[in-house]
Amino acid sequence: MTVRIINQACCSPRITLQRPIPPFPRCRRSLRSQSFPKWSPPYGQRRSYSPPINNNPNATPEPSTSPLPQHRDLRSQFSSPQEAPPVSSSPSPTRKRSLRPKIYASLFLLIGLTLGQLASLILSPPSSPEPSSPSDERMISWLHQQASKIPIVQSLTEDPIWQSWDAYSTFTPEERPHRLTTGPLGGSRGLGGYQRVFYNPTTGEFITIVYLGGAITGWPWVVHGGLTATIMDESLGRCAIRQLAAGTGVTAQLELRYLKPITANGFYVVRCMPVLGEEGGGERKRWVEGRLETLEGRVCMEAKGLFVAPKNYKTRVITGGF
């Protein structure tokens, strides 16, 4: 037999190669005539899932003494998948929600509202009544009732040595609007709510109980420093004029020391005392010292002033309750 092999990749002309193939040898032996060796022990080992070899087909099989079960099927050795537990049709109990977030939210909301109201009251306090209005008159009447309960007012009123009067009582109603303390600063919102003057003729000391309203502040709830300077100037001048022979005088020098902030809408005590001796001056000039205190005696402001009676021009003589 000859086989032709064609090489198409070659560019040369068609070449045919011939190679002889040897004939197949004949099977001289039959498979039945061949003897196979017996199974070796590893291959003849019995398994637990296969039945034992029975050489006698007519004999009855003996029960197995092996503790392992005799399985006829290999699939039965594998554990069957566990069935899923039945799903309960009843609704699962819902978890109770904690009230702590709601409590915290309510607490913070309450704190925020309180701080907001407090800030609005501090930055923009409620407006005071207009002077000479019905509400202002009611406010002044109420302030006089409250002042009559102050211990220092009660003690000075009951002491016969001390003389007392309302401030600016010597000025007529026509003159009051043209003065600083009785005009723009008048009414319960300023200095007109309550101002009572007590005078000791023996010592020359003056004590004034004054109410400072809410419309004379600089910083929120703090009385303006210029307003307290005006109060001290008038109080020192009231004390100095009593010591001058001319019965009148003007401020020549004023020294002020601010020690503590003075809050509005409260009663305060102004004490003034003339400086005695040669240091106090003569007939035409007088030194006076004073301080502004709370009702508890805490000093908020100190002052010292020099008042003189002018020579070249005449001023109004102050008599009575100034």
Summary of the structure (lengths in Angstrom):
residues: 322
radius of gyration: 60.2
end to end distance: 158.2
largest distance: 171.1
contacts: 734
relative contact order: 0.09
helix: 24%
strand: 19%
